[in-house]
């Protein structure tokens, strides 16, 4: 069995996420694995959005992180680069309240339609 290497996390400003991920895809990171958010109450900015990518040719994983403020928890969508991001962004929005600019379908996937709040927030 071949070994999978994990590179250190790449930290970027919110505006730099799309160009960075575009570069990763051009460099062979052909698989989008996941997007999630971490709630850090009491810190500013409060939320950390984390994406995971994988290169099937090099067998390397990479993590991209950015911080977003509680007042406007919003980042660019990756749907234009990775179609599978559509559903993962919907789940992240539903669980953590992070909005993804460019993903117009952010209907609930896991919770019922009238649910109020975001289950993964620590408030």
NORLIN-V122315 format. One record per helix or strand of 2 or more residues. SS is the DSSP state (H for helix, E for strand). FROM is the first residue (numbers start at 0). LEN is the number of residues. If there is no record, write none. Layout:
# NORLIN-V122315
ss=SS from=FROM len=LEN
ss=SS from=FROM len=LEN
This chain:
# NORLIN-V122315
ss=E from=4 len=2
ss=E from=9 len=2
ss=H from=13 len=13
ss=E from=30 len=9
ss=E from=46 len=9
ss=E from=59 len=9
ss=E from=73 len=3
ss=H from=84 len=12
ss=E from=98 len=3
